[in-house]
Amino acid sequence: MLKTKLLHPEILAALGGAGHGAQILIADGNFPFGTGANPTARRVYLNLAPGLVAVTDVLRVLVDVIPIEAAQVMSPASGDEPPIFAEFRKLLPKEIALQPLGRFEFYDAAREPNTALVIATGEQRVYANLLLTIGVVMP
């Protein structure tokens, strides 16, 4: 039995194989999981039902497991900030600023070879996609 909050074997395996600079996509229920991310990235489907599991639930666990170097978000064309961005800021380390990308720019970033893991959620809030870059564990 593990003592960490993260118990999901596939996510643990993907994180164990990822390193500095690798990216993790936590995607909402509207994200095109099959085509909107690196085809070689491991996909883990936590989208049990609409609203289950939320992107913030996944983020809450991951921040205690991996060092986070950067966080990119999908920003609406209107320029309005979705309310979930404030929740992301509360959960992320204080020194991490959200880097907004347009929808298609975000898809391009998620398709990059560095995206090692895609976590599909049942998140119903729009623009609730988050692309995390793994940082370094200092000695």
Order of alpha helices (4+ residues) and beta strands (2+ residues): alpha-beta-beta-alpha-beta-alpha-beta-alpha-beta-beta
